[in-house]
Amino acid sequence: MNGNATHVSQGLINSIRSRLSGSDDPVLPWLIFTGLTVVAFLLLWFYGLAQKALTSDPSHITSVIALIYIAASLHCLWRAVAISREAMAGSHLAQEISSLLSAPIRAHRDPFSAAITQAASAGVVADHVSNLVKKSELTGESNGFDQTILLRVLGERLSSGNRSGAFTSDLAMKLGLFGTIVGFIMMLAPIAGLNTDDQAAIKSSMALMSEGMAVAMYTTLAGLVASILIKIQYQFVETATSRLFTSAVTLTEVCVIPVLQRRRDMAQ
């Protein structure tokens, strides 16, 4: 019976390892999406549409939005690499736990400390397991295996760097709306004090109104496109973070807490 349970637990750990290290890597989807975005931008530049959007905006709000998008993309890549490393560290930890669980569980023996020590890169998941082991040793039996608060801490540590995605996406959108207002102000300003009998003044006012309309339209378009693209990029990271958190919860609930419970029962 014990051998069957060990076989089932090792099979579950192998499934967790595959979810951690395989399909949840957000770097590859980010590279594919960014590559397609760069190709689209090069096509727009080749046909002169990108240059027209930049040169038609004397307020330079479109250029600011473009810089924000580049900075957000680089930060998203940094977060994708960080989550990928955490997933690999969690996979390595699961492998160490799988090998140590094959040995008999003895009282006062902590297999998870050895797994965390032997792991090449400890990571946030290993810190969570270590904190859970320490909590079980320091608290009573009634609440020693409740990891609700620790799971909140784990989720906060994993997702804390992803919040800037929503901020930058909203910032790009707001700058686009701000450019719309600036464009309409530029468009309506020449109308004040316009002399309808002066044909030259009317032509000059029409040119200024056209310039203001261009600012309003291009900044709005740039803000919308940048906001959408930033959200799509960070969605890859958010999905990988959520799956990493789910795998960490499964690992601790199925493989860590039962062993701690058995060790405490044997010690009593």
C-alpha positions in Angstrom: 0.0 0.0 0.0 2.8 2.4 0.9 4.6 1.5 -2.4 1.4 2.4 -4.3 1.1 5.7 -2.5 4.7 6.5 -3.2 4.2 5.6 -6.9 1.1 7.8 -7.1 2.9 10.8 -5.3 5.9 10.5 -7.6 3.6 10.4 -10.7 1.9 13.5 -9.4 5.2 15.2 -8.8 6.3 14.4 -12.3 3.1 15.9 -13.7 3.8 19.1 -11.6 7.4 19.2 -13.0 6.1 19.0 -16.5 3.7 21.9 -15.9 6.4 23.9 -14.2 9.2 23.5 -16.8 7.4 22.9 -20.1 4.4 24.7 -21.5 4.3 27.6 -18.9 7.5 29.4 -20.1 6.3 32.9 -21.1 9.5 33.9 -22.9 8.8 32.1 -26.1 5.3 33.5 -26.6 6.7 37.0 -25.8 9.4 36.5 -28.4 6.9 35.4 -31.0 4.5 38.2 -30.3 7.2 40.8 -30.2 8.7 39.5 -33.5 5.3 39.9 -35.2 5.0 43.4 -33.7 8.4 44.4 -35.1 7.5 43.0 -38.5 4.3 45.0 -38.5 6.2 48.2 -37.5 8.8 47.7 -40.2 6.0 47.4 -42.8 4.4 50.6 -41.5 7.8 52.3 -41.7 8.4 51.0 -45.2 5.2 52.5 -46.5 5.8 55.8 -44.6 2.8 55.5 -42.2 5.0 55.4 -39.0 7.0 58.4 -40.1 3.8 60.3 -40.9 2.3 59.6 -37.5 5.5 60.9 -35.7 6.0 63.9 -37.9 2.4 65.0 -37.8 2.4 65.3 -34.1 4.2 68.5 -33.0 3.2 67.8 -29.4 5.5 64.7 -29.5 2.9 62.8 -27.4 3.0 59.9 -30.0 6.8 59.7 -29.5 6.3 59.5 -25.7 3.8 56.7 -26.1 6.2 54.8 -28.3 9.0 55.2 -25.7 6.6 54.0 -22.9 5.7 51.0 -25.1 9.4 50.1 -25.6 10.1 50.4 -21.9 7.1 48.3 -21.0 8.1 45.6 -23.5 11.6 45.4 -22.0 10.1 45.2 -18.5 7.7 42.5 -19.6 10.7 40.5 -21.0 12.5 40.8 -17.7 9.4 39.5 -15.8 9.0 36.7 -18.3 12.6 35.6 -17.7 12.1 35.9 -13.9 9.0 33.7 -14.0 10.7 31.2 -16.3 13.6 30.9 -13.8 11.1 30.4 -10.9 9.4 27.7 -12.8 12.6 25.9 -13.5 13.7 26.2 -9.9 10.3 24.8 -8.8 10.7 21.9 -11.2 14.1 21.1 -9.8 12.7 21.3 -6.3 9.9 18.9 -7.2 12.5 16.5 -8.6 14.5 16.6 -5.4 11.3 16.0 -3.3 10.3 13.1 -5.6 13.7 11.4 -5.0 13.6 12.0 -1.2 10.1 10.8 -0.8 11.1 7.4 -2.0 12.9 6.9 1.3 11.0 6.0 4.4 9.6 8.9 6.4 11.1 8.9 9.9 10.2 11.1 12.9 12.2 14.3 13.2 13.6 13.8 9.7 13.0 16.7 7.4 13.3 15.7 3.7 12.4 19.1 2.4 15.3 20.9 3.9 17.6 18.5 2.1 15.6 19.1 -1.1 15.8 22.8 -0.8 19.6 22.6 0.0 20.2 20.3 -3.0 18.2 22.4 -5.4 20.4 24.3 -7.8 18.2 27.4 -7.6 16.0 27.6 -4.6 13.5 30.2 -5.7 10.3 31.5 -4.3 8.6 28.1 -4.2 11.4 26.6 -2.2 11.2 29.5 0.3 7.5 28.8 0.6 8.1 25.1 1.4 10.8 26.1 3.9 8.5 28.5 5.6 5.7 25.9 5.7 8.1 23.4 7.4 9.2 25.9 10.0 5.6 26.9 10.7 4.7 23.2 11.3 7.5 22.9 13.7 6.7 26.0 15.7 2.9 25.9 15.9 0.5 23.5 17.4 -1.2 20.6 15.6 -4.5 22.4 15.0 -3.0 25.1 12.8 0.5 23.9 11.9 -0.5 22.9 8.4 -2.7 25.9 7.5 -0.8 27.7 4.7 -3.5 30.3 3.8 -1.4 33.3 4.9 1.8 31.8 3.4 0.0 31.3 0.1 -1.0 34.9 0.1 2.7 35.8 0.6 3.7 33.4 -2.2 1.1 34.9 -4.6 2.3 38.5 -3.7 5.9 37.6 -4.3 5.2 36.0 -7.6 2.9 38.6 -9.0 4.2 41.8 -7.4 6.3 42.7 -10.5 3.4 42.2 -12.9 1.4 45.2 -11.7 3.4 47.7 -13.8 1.8 46.1 -16.9 -1.6 47.4 -16.0 -0.1 50.8 -15.0 1.8 51.3 -18.2 -1.2 50.1 -20.3 -3.5 52.6 -18.6 -0.8 55.3 -18.9 -0.5 54.8 -22.6 -4.3 55.0 -22.9 -4.5 58.1 -20.8 -1.8 59.8 -22.8 -3.7 59.0 -26.0 -6.8 60.7 -24.6 -4.7 63.6 -23.4 -3.4 63.9 -27.0 -7.0 64.0 -28.2 -7.7 66.9 -26.0 -4.6 68.7 -27.0 -5.4 68.1 -30.7 -8.9 69.5 -30.3 -7.5 72.6 -28.5 -5.1 73.1 -31.3 -7.9 72.7 -33.8 -10.3 75.1 -32.2 -7.8 77.8 -31.1 -7.5 79.5 -34.6 -11.3 80.0 -34.7 -11.2 82.6 -31.9 -11.0 86.1 -33.3 -11.1 84.8 -36.9 -12.0 87.5 -39.5 -14.2 85.8 -42.1 -13.3 88.5 -44.6 -9.6 87.7 -44.6 -9.2 84.7 -47.0 -5.5 84.3 -46.1 -6.4 84.1 -42.4 -9.0 81.5 -43.2 -6.6 79.4 -45.1 -4.0 79.6 -42.3 -6.7 78.7 -39.7 -7.8 75.7 -41.8 -4.2 74.4 -41.9 -3.9 74.8 -38.1 -7.2 73.0 -37.6 -6.0 70.2 -39.9 -2.8 69.9 -37.8 -4.8 69.8 -34.6 -7.1 67.1 -35.9 -4.0 65.1 -36.9 -2.6 65.4 -33.4 -5.9 64.2 -31.9 -6.2 61.2 -34.2 -2.6 60.0 -34.2 -2.2 60.3 -30.4 -5.5 58.5 -29.8 -4.5 55.7 -32.2 -1.0 55.4 -30.7 -2.4 55.2 -27.2 -5.0 52.5 -28.0 -2.6 50.4 -30.0 0.1 50.6 -27.3 -2.3 49.9 -24.5 -3.6 46.8 -26.3 -0.2 45.4 -27.1 1.1 46.0 -23.6 -1.8 44.1 -22.1 -1.3 41.2 -24.5 2.4 40.9 -23.6 1.7 41.0 -19.8 -1.1 38.4 -20.3 1.6 35.8 -21.1 3.4 36.6 -17.9 0.2 36.6 -15.8 -0.9 33.2 -17.2 2.5 31.7 -16.4 2.5 33.2 -12.9 -1.0 31.8 -12.2 0.0 28.3 -13.4 3.2 28.5 -11.3 1.2 29.4 -8.2 -1.3 26.6 -8.9 1.5 24.1 -9.3 3.2 25.3 -6.1 -0.1 24.9 -4.2 -0.6 21.4 -5.6 3.0 20.4 -4.6 2.6 21.6 -1.1 -0.9 20.3 -0.5 -0.4 16.8 -1.9 3.3 16.1 -1.2 4.6 18.4 1.5 1.8 18.7 4.1 0.9 15.0 4.2 4.6 14.2 4.9 4.7 16.8 7.7 1.5 15.3 9.1 2.9 11.8 9.1 6.1 12.9 10.6 4.3 14.7 13.5 2.1 11.6 14.1 5.1 9.4 14.2 6.8 11.7 16.7 3.8 11.6 19.0 
